[in-house]
């Protein structure tokens, strides 16, 4: 039996420090037929030259447009039935692709499967307990889902840490558009909610990817991530009004992200207040924090009043 063909798409912007490690982690995969696509999103470093060192890697270059559009570009050029999006600074563990594709083959009804991830530092070493506590991450991502209803579970907070943990059936993108650039910082979370709302998805209880945390990656950008997560949760409000379980989960999700990203953001705002001529940064942070409060109030009001129609004043949360 011929191995299954899998497209691995690596969006890259100034990723020279770690891109080769990401590519080599894909090339090391066994038991699958690989198509590797690097989408260079307007890098100004040596990323294109690094990708060109690998004869089997296809490099597509585009003007800087953000990670969501870079992933969509790669998707348009992919030709396999199964697709994985690997971040430029993450790396797959041995057997990751074979494990995830086997999970999907055993569950033909599922649109995607996701494995677990572990966090590593810039040098590629697992974080120790003190470092994990400081960053508020466990040793590995887990799946605290409620049965098979991943849509409701994901509303409470994403337990899919990084896109590299996920393998999609490519045909699902024929029915749905790809990543939404309006919430580029959390476009993978938005896509997972959109898919899980319509199709079954499944969990592969295996660590398949290492997520690298370092000073340059966007996981440290609290304001941008908080704004994206709250925006995409707001888009779920209309549908959640008819489902009390989903509405409760949505409220939990706002609490979770408001704490996880909001607390560091408050610290940043307080620090900016002590600096001269930093009012633009302070104003931006306060606007994002106010957005969180507005959505929480909207959900709370809907729970109390139980409006059957979608109120006009909630139009910003419609989609």
C-alpha positions in Angstrom: 0.0 0.0 0.0 1.4 3.4 -1.0 1.8 5.9 1.8 -0.8 8.6 2.1 0.1 12.0 0.7 0.1 14.9 3.2 0.7 18.6 2.5 2.6 20.5 5.2 2.4 24.3 4.9 4.8 26.5 6.8 4.0 30.2 6.7 7.1 32.2 7.4 8.0 35.8 8.2 11.5 36.5 9.2 11.8 33.0 10.5 15.5 32.3 9.7 16.3 31.4 13.3 14.1 28.3 13.4 12.8 27.6 9.9 15.4 24.9 9.1 14.5 23.0 12.3 10.8 23.2 11.3 11.5 21.9 7.8 13.8 19.1 9.0 11.2 17.9 11.5 8.9 17.4 8.6 11.4 15.7 6.4 12.1 13.3 9.2 8.5 12.0 9.1 8.2 8.3 8.1 5.4 6.3 6.5 3.8 9.2 4.6 4.3 10.9 1.2 5.1 14.6 1.8 4.4 17.8 0.0 6.2 20.7 1.8 5.2 24.3 1.0 6.9 27.2 2.6 5.0 30.5 2.1 7.4 33.4 2.6 5.3 36.3 3.8 7.6 39.2 2.7 10.6 38.2 4.9 13.5 40.6 5.0 15.9 38.0 6.4 17.4 34.9 5.0 14.2 32.8 5.2 13.8 32.3 1.4 17.4 31.2 1.0 17.0 28.7 3.9 14.0 27.2 2.3 15.8 27.0 -1.0 18.4 24.7 0.5 15.9 21.8 0.5 15.3 20.5 -3.0 11.9 18.9 -2.1 10.6 22.1 -0.5 8.5 24.4 -2.6 8.8 28.1 -1.6 6.1 30.6 -2.5 6.8 34.3 -1.9 4.3 37.0 -1.4 4.2 40.6 0.0 3.8 40.7 3.8 0.1 40.1 4.4 -0.1 38.3 7.8 -0.2 34.6 8.8 -3.8 34.0 7.9 -3.4 35.0 4.3 0.0 33.1 4.1 -1.7 29.9 5.3 -4.5 30.5 2.7 -1.9 30.9 0.0 -0.3 27.6 0.9 -3.7 25.9 1.0 -4.4 27.1 -2.6 -1.2 25.5 -3.8 -1.7 22.2 -1.8 -2.6 19.1 -3.7 -2.9 16.4 -1.0 -6.0 15.1 0.7 -4.6 15.9 4.1 -3.2 19.3 5.2 -1.1 20.4 8.2 -0.1 24.0 9.0 3.2 24.1 10.9 4.4 27.4 12.4 7.9 28.4 11.4 9.3 28.1 15.0 7.6 24.8 15.9 8.7 21.3 15.1 6.9 18.0 14.6 7.9 15.0 16.7 8.8 11.7 15.0 5.7 9.8 13.8 3.4 12.8 14.2 1.9 12.8 10.7 1.5 9.1 10.6 -0.2 9.2 14.0 -2.6 11.9 13.1 -3.5 10.5 9.7 -4.2 7.1 11.3 -6.5 8.8 13.7 -8.5 10.3 10.8 -8.6 7.1 8.9 -10.2 5.4 11.9 -12.8 8.2 12.1 -13.9 9.0 8.5 -16.7 11.2 9.8 -14.2 13.7 11.3 -13.1 16.9 9.5 -9.9 17.2 11.5 -8.0 15.6 14.3 -5.6 17.1 16.7 -2.8 15.8 18.9 -1.3 17.3 21.9 1.7 19.7 22.1 4.5 20.3 24.6 6.2 23.7 25.1 9.9 24.2 24.4 12.2 27.2 24.8 14.2 29.1 22.2 17.0 26.5 22.5 14.6 23.6 21.9 14.6 22.4 25.5 11.4 21.5 27.4 10.4 24.1 29.9 11.0 23.2 33.6 8.2 23.5 36.1 9.1 27.0 37.3 9.2 28.3 33.7 5.8 26.6 32.9 4.3 28.2 36.0 5.6 31.6 35.0 4.0 31.3 31.6 0.9 29.6 32.9 1.2 26.5 30.7 1.1 22.8 31.7 3.6 20.2 30.6 1.5 19.4 27.6 -1.7 20.6 26.0 -4.7 18.5 27.1 -8.2 18.0 25.8 -10.8 19.0 28.5 -13.6 18.4 26.1 -17.2 17.5 27.0 -17.7 14.2 25.2 -17.6 14.7 21.5 -19.0 18.3 21.5 -15.7 20.0 20.7 -17.5 23.2 19.6 -18.9 23.9 23.1 -15.6 22.8 24.7 -13.6 25.1 22.4 -15.8 28.0 23.3 -14.5 27.7 26.9 -10.9 28.2 25.7 -8.8 26.5 23.0 -6.9 23.5 24.1 -5.3 23.2 20.6 -2.2 25.1 21.3 -0.7 25.4 17.8 -1.9 24.6 14.3 0.9 22.0 13.8 -1.0 19.7 16.2 -3.9 19.5 13.7 -4.4 17.5 10.5 -7.3 18.6 8.3 -9.1 16.8 5.6 -8.6 19.1 2.6 -12.1 18.6 1.4 -13.5 20.5 4.4 -12.0 23.7 2.9 -14.2 23.3 -0.2 -17.2 23.9 2.0 -15.6 26.5 4.2 -13.3 29.4 3.5 -9.8 29.2 5.1 -8.3 31.3 7.8 -9.9 34.7 8.5 -7.4 37.6 8.3 -9.7 39.8 10.5 -8.5 37.9 13.5 -5.1 36.9 12.2 -3.5 36.5 15.6 -6.1 33.8 16.5 -7.2 32.7 13.1 -6.6 29.1 13.9 -8.9 29.2 16.9 -11.6 30.8 14.8 -11.3 28.2 12.1 -11.5 25.4 14.6 -14.7 26.8 16.1 -16.2 27.2 12.6 -15.4 23.7 11.6 -16.4 22.1 15.0 -19.7 23.8 14.9 -20.6 22.0 11.6 -18.6 18.7 11.6 -17.3 16.1 14.1 -13.6 16.5 15.1 -11.5 14.2 17.2 -8.6 14.1 19.6 -5.4 12.0 19.1 -4.1 11.5 22.6 -0.5 11.7 21.5 2.1 14.5 21.7 2.8 15.3 18.0 4.4 18.8 18.1 6.6 21.0 20.1 5.5 24.6 20.4 8.4 27.0 20.8 8.1 30.0 23.1 10.6 32.7 22.6 10.8 36.5 22.8 9.9 37.2 19.2 6.8 35.0 18.6 3.4 36.5 18.8 2.2 34.4 21.7 3.7 37.2 23.9 1.5 39.9 22.3 -1.3 40.0 24.8 -3.4 42.9 23.4 -3.5 41.5 19.8 -4.3 38.0 21.0 -6.9 39.2 23.5 -8.6 41.4 20.9 -8.7 38.5 18.3 -10.0 35.9 20.8 -12.8 38.2 22.1 -13.8 39.2 18.6 -14.1 35.7 17.4 -16.1 34.7 20.5 -18.4 37.6 19.8 -19.1 36.2 16.4 -20.4 33.1 18.1 -23.0 35.0 20.2 -25.9 34.9 17.7 -25.8 31.1 17.4 -25.3 30.6 21.1 -28.6 32.4 22.0 -30.5 29.3 21.1 -28.3 26.9 23.0 -27.9 27.5 26.8 -24.9 25.2 27.0 -23.1 27.1 24.3 -24.0 30.5 25.9 -22.6 29.3 29.2 -19.4 28.1 27.5 -19.1 31.4 25.7 -19.3 33.2 29.0 -16.6 30.9 30.4 -14.4 31.6 27.3 -14.6 35.3 27.8 -13.6 34.8 31.5 -10.7 32.6 30.5 -9.2 34.9 27.8 -9.8 38.0 29.9 -7.7 36.4 32.6 -5.1 34.7 30.5 -4.3 37.7 28.2 -6.1 40.5 30.1 -4.0 40.3 33.3 -0.6 40.7 31.4 -2.2 43.5 29.4 -3.3 45.4 32.5 0.3 45.1 33.7 1.5 46.5 30.4 -1.0 49.4 30.5 0.1 50.3 34.0 3.8 50.2 33.0 3.0 52.4 30.0 1.3 55.0 32.2 4.6 55.5 34.0 6.4 56.3 30.7 6.2 59.8 29.0 4.4 60.1 25.7 3.0 56.5 25.7 -0.7 57.5 25.6 -1.3 55.9 22.3 -0.3 52.5 23.7 -2.3 53.1 26.9 -5.4 54.0 24.8 -5.0 50.9 22.7 -4.7 48.6 25.7 -7.7 50.2 27.4 -9.8 49.9 24.2 -9.1 46.1 24.1 -9.9 45.7 27.8 -13.2 47.6 27.3 -14.1 45.3 24.4 -13.8 42.3 26.7 -16.1 43.9 29.3 -18.6 44.8 26.5 -18.9 41.2 25.3 -19.2 39.9 28.8 -22.1 42.3 29.5 -23.8 41.3 26.3 -23.6 37.6 27.1 -24.8 38.3 30.7 -27.8 40.3 29.4 -28.8 37.7 26.9 -28.7 35.0 29.7 -30.9 37.1 31.9 -33.4 38.5 29.4 -33.4 35.5 27.1 -34.2 37.5 23.9 -35.4 35.1 21.2 -34.5 37.6 18.4 -31.0 39.0 18.0 -31.0 42.5 19.5 -30.0 45.3 17.2 -27.5 46.7 19.7 -25.5 43.5 19.4 -24.9 44.0 15.7 -21.1 44.3 16.2 -21.1 40.6 17.3 -23.1 39.4 14.3 -21.3 37.6 11.5 
